[in-house]
Amino acid sequence: MKIYGYCRISTPKQSLDRQIKNISAEYPTAEIVTETYSGTTTDRPQWNKLKRKVLKQSEQGEQITIIFDSVSRMSRNAVEGFKEYKELFEIGINLVFLKEHMIDTETYKQTMNKQLDVIADTGDSDTDTLINTIIGAIQKYQLALAEKQIKLAFEQSEKEVSDLRTRTSEGMKASGAGEKIRKSKTGRTFETSKSKTAKKIIRQHSKTFGGSLSDAECIQFTGISHNTFYKYKREIKSELRL
């Protein structure tokens, strides 16, 4: 069996280290493929190269597994992601998502294998037809639920990124690009709308506080400096302890 780990970041400012560490911890023999891209989701030469490679290996009879840290690393476009998922599944490629094991291809395959492998044979043709029709309907329903879960995972990934970017953009525009924390004559600190927006995003989405974004991803989306980001994290931690 050949195992690959695919790690992707959207900008050179982000780090691949976390994804590589997570994949290597569970699959130490995985061959890691990394990619940094910006722009459209189709602009992924390393991913396209990997797909061509595994397709050829699969045709030669080799079992292939591709590991992703999360579904968003495969695709943040729901339509594209689900299409690629189905294409790879249908040629026998095993896909594993460390943060969303419920949509692993193995889970999907188990759902298919658990279909009711029963054919009614009561001796009464009308009864047998009715029972077999019901069994067939249940099978289709189970597969539809499994596919819906996969679609929802990709849709949620796309929506989270879209919503976060929208909120960040609106917050930054409202506060003004050059706005900083102000102080009164007495020395008391007042937070600007920009700092409040950034801290809200960090608190809701940073992995430190139970979210899904790494420090690098939070910095990218908030548009603040590294020093300011870590300052806000310290302030949030202090607020949470109060």
C-alpha atoms as one frame of an Amber mdcrd trajectory, in Angstrom:
protein
   0.000   0.000   0.000   1.222   3.484  -0.864   0.314   6.318   1.512   0.488
  10.014   0.662  -0.133  13.014   2.876  -1.320  16.147   1.099  -0.693  19.467
   2.866  -1.781  22.818   1.462  -1.586  26.453   2.534  -3.060  29.478   0.800
  -0.191  31.928   1.204   3.570  31.712   1.813   2.993  33.425   5.182   1.185
  30.367   6.505   2.960  27.286   7.791   2.720  23.685   6.640   4.305  22.388
   9.836   1.075  21.684  11.727  -0.474  19.674   8.882   2.720  17.685   8.315
   3.043  16.976  12.040  -0.568  15.785  12.351  -0.341  13.468   9.349   3.097
  12.084  10.241   1.976  11.368  13.802  -0.701   8.939  12.604   0.910   7.821
   9.343   4.702   7.957   9.827   5.360   6.225   6.485   3.292   8.687   4.461
   5.012  10.461   1.587   4.224  14.136   2.171   3.196  16.315  -0.777   3.104
  20.046  -0.027   1.566  22.929  -1.897   1.395  26.687  -1.510  -1.016  28.402
  -3.839  -3.051  31.555  -4.194  -5.922  32.404  -6.458  -8.413  29.849  -7.722
  -8.832  26.344  -6.347  -7.854  24.922  -9.750  -4.370  26.418  -9.459  -2.899
  23.422  -7.625  -0.149  21.814  -9.706   1.099  19.509  -6.938  -2.404  18.198
  -6.253  -3.033  17.624  -9.963   0.328  15.875 -10.246  -0.515  13.660  -7.269
  -3.883  12.702  -8.778  -2.259  11.669 -12.047   0.329   9.655 -10.116  -2.158
   7.752  -7.953  -4.411   7.100 -10.933  -1.531   5.378 -12.724  -0.549   3.425
  -9.596  -4.157   2.372  -9.032  -4.413   1.102 -12.602  -1.349  -1.043 -11.883
  -3.183  -2.632  -8.966  -1.549  -0.772  -6.081  -3.656   0.265  -3.083  -3.461
   4.014  -2.500  -4.364   6.146   0.529  -4.282   9.954   0.631  -4.331  11.638
   4.044  -5.585  15.193   4.658  -5.403  17.120   7.921  -8.943  18.339   7.224
 -11.495  18.462   4.426 -10.545  22.092   3.708  -7.079  20.937   2.647  -8.575
  18.870  -0.172 -10.877  21.627  -1.359 -12.686  24.679  -0.015 -15.024  24.612
  -2.992 -17.934  22.318  -2.136 -18.897  21.353  -5.686 -15.323  20.703  -6.773
 -14.464  18.866  -3.557 -17.396  16.452  -3.695 -16.784  15.764  -7.385 -13.121
  14.897  -6.762 -14.045  12.808  -3.725 -16.419  10.670  -5.807 -13.962  10.364
  -8.703 -11.147   9.161  -6.449 -13.449   6.836  -4.508 -14.738   5.236  -7.701
 -11.231   4.320  -8.861 -10.434   2.782  -5.480  -8.408   5.560  -3.829  -8.792
   5.627  -0.045  -9.220   9.146   1.395  -8.692   9.935   5.091  -9.554  13.241
   6.809  -7.982  13.452  10.260 -10.471  15.998  11.573 -13.542  14.569   9.812
 -13.223  10.787   9.924 -16.984  10.504   9.421 -16.460  11.224   5.708 -13.450
   8.953   5.136 -13.976   6.806   2.054 -13.664   3.742   4.277 -16.669   4.965
   6.268 -18.581   5.544   3.049 -17.574   2.076   1.828 -18.768   0.483   5.072
 -22.120   2.178   4.624 -22.391   0.643   1.176 -21.323  -2.794   2.442 -23.886
  -2.666   5.217 -26.700  -2.507   2.700 -29.359  -5.089   3.398 -28.155  -8.036
   1.374 -31.526  -9.740   1.507 -33.837 -10.963  -1.190 -37.309 -11.874  -0.085
 -38.485 -15.343  -1.083 -41.703 -16.048   0.772 -43.294 -17.997  -2.036 -45.789
 -15.209  -2.648 -44.723 -13.028  -5.574 -46.706  -9.978  -4.499 -45.268 -10.096
  -0.973 -41.750 -10.651  -2.296 -42.074  -7.696  -4.676 -43.278  -5.423  -1.874
 -40.518  -6.466   0.537 -37.785  -6.161  -2.101 -39.054  -2.714  -3.073 -38.878
  -1.591   0.572 -35.359  -3.030   0.961 -34.227  -1.233  -2.205 -35.655   2.045
  -0.949 -33.825   1.663   2.385 -30.556   0.998   0.579 -30.909   4.118  -1.573
 -31.809   6.164   1.505 -28.711   4.999   3.409 -26.410   5.872   0.529 -28.121
   9.234   0.058 -27.522  10.056   3.733 -23.841   9.130   3.448 -23.385  11.287
   0.353 -25.256  14.165   1.985 -22.875  14.058   4.946 -19.877  14.238   2.599
 -21.382  17.174   0.694 -22.170  19.010   3.925 -18.564  18.685   5.108 -17.281
  20.393   1.963 -20.058  23.004   2.048 -19.328  23.833   5.685 -15.630  24.249
   4.924 -16.403  26.625   2.058 -18.930  28.602   4.140 -16.595  29.024   7.134
 -13.867  30.523   4.968 -16.307  32.756   3.077 -17.995  34.016   6.251 -14.699
  34.649   7.989 -13.295  36.627   5.074 -16.484  38.682   4.806 -16.551  39.521
   8.512 -12.867  40.373   8.516 -13.180  42.615   5.461 -16.222  44.423   6.837
 -14.607  44.850  10.241 -11.410  46.264   8.804 -13.257  48.669   6.511 -15.432
  49.901   9.346 -12.480  50.537  11.623 -10.125  52.063   9.069  -6.818  50.569
   8.013  -4.625  52.863  10.072  -6.702  52.967  13.245  -4.910  52.026  16.457
  -5.796  51.681  20.107  -6.395  55.118  21.573  -5.621  56.398  25.058  -7.348
  59.106  26.991  -5.494  61.870  28.799  -5.718  59.821  31.961  -3.912  56.952
  30.242  -6.937  54.662  30.060  -6.938  52.386  27.003  -9.898  52.232  24.631
 -10.243  49.499  22.040 -11.033  50.503  18.479 -13.536  48.592  16.384 -10.638
  47.060  14.446  -9.058  45.580  17.571 -12.443  44.333  18.809 -13.129  42.657
  15.467  -9.715  41.012  15.380 -10.025  39.753  18.964 -13.502  38.396  18.273
 -12.219  36.450  15.274  -9.275  35.092  17.273 -11.487  34.024  20.165 -14.024
  32.302  17.892 -11.693  30.659  15.384  -8.232  30.190  16.919  -7.322  26.615
  17.829  -6.133  27.969  21.187  -9.747  28.728  22.070 -11.374  25.706  20.466
 -11.607  26.939  16.861 -10.233  25.431  13.664  -7.639  27.981  12.521  -3.924
  27.939  13.277  -2.118  31.074  14.441  -0.832  31.700  10.911  -4.324  31.386
   9.455  -5.773  33.767  12.055  -3.077  36.336  11.309  -3.813  36.037   7.597
  -7.541  36.546   8.002  -7.373  39.364  10.543  -4.626  41.224   8.694  -2.802
  42.146  11.896   0.888  41.771  12.689   2.363  38.781  14.520   3.114  40.891
  17.590  -0.395  42.312  17.713  -1.911  38.857  17.239  -0.036  37.360  20.176
  -0.780  40.425  22.268  -4.496  39.946  21.596  -4.215  36.256  22.473  -2.678
  37.142  25.844  -5.432  39.675  26.480  -8.134  37.140  25.590  -6.603  34.553
  27.915  -6.526  37.133  30.687 -10.170  38.043  30.054 -11.208  34.387  30.149
  -9.542  33.918  33.533 -11.480  36.780  35.086
